[in-house]
Amino acid sequence: MNTDYIIRDYVPADFAEMAEMWKLTGLGNPARGDGPEVIEKTLKCGGKMLIMTQADTKRVIGCSWLTNDGRRIYLHHFGIHPDFQGRGLSKPLLAESLKFAKEMKMQIKLEVHRENTTAVNLYKKGGFNYLGDYHVYIVRDIEKI
């Protein structure tokens, strides 16, 4: 068993380091509104944020944000810090994410850019199936509604 990392639940003190990792991996975007308040709100609604840290330094090297809408678990902001990519660390992080969905007895769904073949292959190996030709839309600026 690889003991170079620890997977644990998020604590608010993780946010700054995790947000920096989001920027480096392209997961961060101010337009998404994914600040600490939103994270706490989703956790109170039955979600979970998993944090992967280096065992010795406690440095944040990965995360998996799981939200719960009462019907499904949604996997968001799943990523590994660029300095640690290519080491197989996404597999145990995904396994922990799937474990949470199984414990909740809920389906799990995600969105991934089709050009991100590394992630697509990981998710396929993890048991995810392509849903078909769905278009995904969002209203980010609710003031325009």
Number of C-alpha atoms within 10 A of each C-alpha: 3 7 8 11 19 18 19 14 12 20 12 10 9 14 15 13 12 21 18 15 22 20 13 14 15 11 15 18 11 8 8 10 13 13 13 16 11 11 21 16 12 18 17 12 13 14 22 23 22 21 24 26 18 16 13 10 9 11 15 24 23 27 28 24 21 27 24 20 11 11 10 16 26 19 23 17 20 23 24 25 19 12 10 13 13 10 9 10 19 22 14 15 23 20 11 16 23 20 12 18 22 13 8 16 12 16 12 20 17 14 12 14 8 9 8 9 11 10 16 18 11 14 18 11 11 13 8 14 11 12 7 6 6 7 5 6 6 5 8 11 10 6 6 6 6
